Amino acid sequence: MHRVRGAALPVVVAMTGALAACSSAPPLFAPDGRPTTLVQCPAGSDNCEQQAQAMCGGAFDAIRSTTANGARSLLYACRGK
């Protein structure tokens, strides 16, 4: 059996917790079942829409858009081709 030194133990515990948090997050889907993506950009810019168009290869549907603390969040789903 290997012993973990005292300084390394908090790192191992933190990494294990981070991995568990990632795997437990539920996937986000639009009401019609399409997967969604969340992007963030500076408030007042159209960068969120540009990112969505680039990722979707064109058309997308905005599911939710919020602005707080100078940043805008856009949750979107790509339209079918």
C-alpha positions in Angstrom: 0.0 0.0 0.0 1.3 3.4 -0.9 1.1 6.4 1.4 0.2 9.8 0.1 2.3 12.6 1.6 0.4 15.2 3.6 0.9 18.0 1.0 -0.4 15.8 -1.9 -3.5 14.6 -0.1 -5.5 17.9 -0.5 -4.7 18.0 -4.2 -6.0 14.5 -4.7 -9.1 15.2 -2.7 -9.7 18.4 -4.7 -9.2 16.7 -8.1 -11.6 13.9 -7.1 -14.2 16.4 -6.1 -13.8 18.4 -9.3 -14.2 15.3 -11.4 -17.3 14.2 -9.5 -18.9 17.7 -10.0 -18.3 17.5 -13.7 -19.9 14.1 -14.1 -22.9 15.0 -12.0 -24.0 18.0 -14.0 -27.2 17.3 -16.0 -27.0 17.9 -19.7 -29.0 20.8 -21.0 -31.6 20.3 -23.7 -34.1 22.5 -25.5 -37.8 21.7 -24.9 -37.7 19.8 -28.3 -34.7 17.7 -27.2 -31.9 19.5 -29.1 -28.7 19.8 -27.1 -27.9 23.4 -26.0 -24.7 25.4 -25.6 -24.0 28.3 -23.3 -21.6 31.1 -24.4 -20.6 34.2 -22.6 -19.5 37.6 -24.1 -19.2 41.2 -23.0 -22.6 42.9 -22.5 -23.7 45.1 -25.4 -21.7 43.1 -28.1 -23.0 40.7 -30.7 -20.1 38.3 -30.0 -22.5 35.7 -28.5 -24.5 35.5 -31.7 -21.4 35.3 -33.8 -20.1 32.4 -31.6 -23.5 30.6 -31.9 -23.6 31.1 -35.7 -20.0 29.8 -36.1 -20.7 26.7 -33.9 -24.0 26.0 -35.6 -22.8 26.7 -39.2 -25.6 29.2 -39.5 -29.0 29.3 -37.9 -29.7 28.8 -34.2 -32.5 29.4 -31.7 -31.8 31.5 -28.6 -33.2 29.7 -25.6 -32.3 32.2 -22.9 -30.2 35.4 -22.8 -29.2 37.1 -19.5 -26.9 40.0 -18.7 -25.2 40.4 -15.3 -22.0 42.1 -14.1 -21.0 43.4 -17.5 -21.3 39.9 -19.1 -24.0 38.4 -21.3 -24.8 34.7 -21.3 -26.6 33.1 -24.3 -28.1 29.6 -24.2 -28.8 28.4 -27.7 -29.6 25.3 -29.8 -28.6 24.8 -33.4 -31.3 24.5 -35.9 -31.5 21.4 -38.1 -30.1 21.6 -41.6 
